[in-house]
């Protein structure tokens, strides 16, 4: 279950609440008893690491290894088919 951050726009009271995604959002502030309690937009609490992610594989702009078709010599004769494939 995700943890949602809530904050009251009237009194400033803030609280993290463990809720199901299907639960209705809270609106009642437990501190000042007004209907001004709302979810806050927060950053994700995790970072993806390891091979295959942007930070490690694509950020530097290094290109991937050439495929067999890119590294093979061109066909002779211009027919578009080679006996070497």
N, C-alpha and C positions, 0 to 999 in steps of 0.2 A: 504494500500500500504506500502511496506517495505521501510525503509530508508537505503541506501547504503553509505558506507564511501569510498571516492575516494582520491587518492593522486598522485601527479605528481612526476615521478622519476627524472625529470630534475631540477625543482626549489623547490620541497618539499611542494608546495601548497596543502592543504588538505581541503576537503569540504564534508559535508553530503548532499546527494541528495535523495529526495522522488521520487521514480520511481515505475512503474508497473513492475511486474515480467517479463512480456512479452516485455518490452522496451529493445532496444539494449543498451549495455553498452556504457558509454561515453568514448571517447578517446582523445578529444581535451581539453587541459588545458586552462582555461579562463585567467590565470595569465601570462603565458609565451608564449602562442600560439603555443605550440608543441603538437605532437600526442603521448604524454607519460602519459596521465591521465589514471589510472587504478583502479579497485575496490580493496579494502583492505579486508582481512579476519578479521572479528571482532567477539567478543563473543556475544552470545545472550543477549538481553536486558531484560530478564525475568527469574524468578526462580519459579519452581513449588513447591507449599506448600500444606500441608494438608494430610489427611489420604489417603493411597493407593500409596504413592510415595516412592522412595528409601530412602530418608533422614529420613522419619519418621517410615517406616515399615520394611525395610529389612536391613538397614545398621548395626544394632546391632547383627544380626545373630539369633534373637529369632525365634523359629519355630512356625508355625501356630498351631491352636488347632487341636487335633486329630479328624479324621472323625469317623462316627458311626462304620464303619467296623474295624477301628483300635482300638477303645475303647471297642468293644463288646467281650465277652468271646469266646474262640474257640468252635467250634461245637463238640459235643460228638459223638463218634461212627466212625469218620473218613470218612463219606460218602460225605462230602462236602456240604451238605444241612442241614439246621436247621429248626425246627418248630418255633423257636423264631423270625425269620425274618419277 
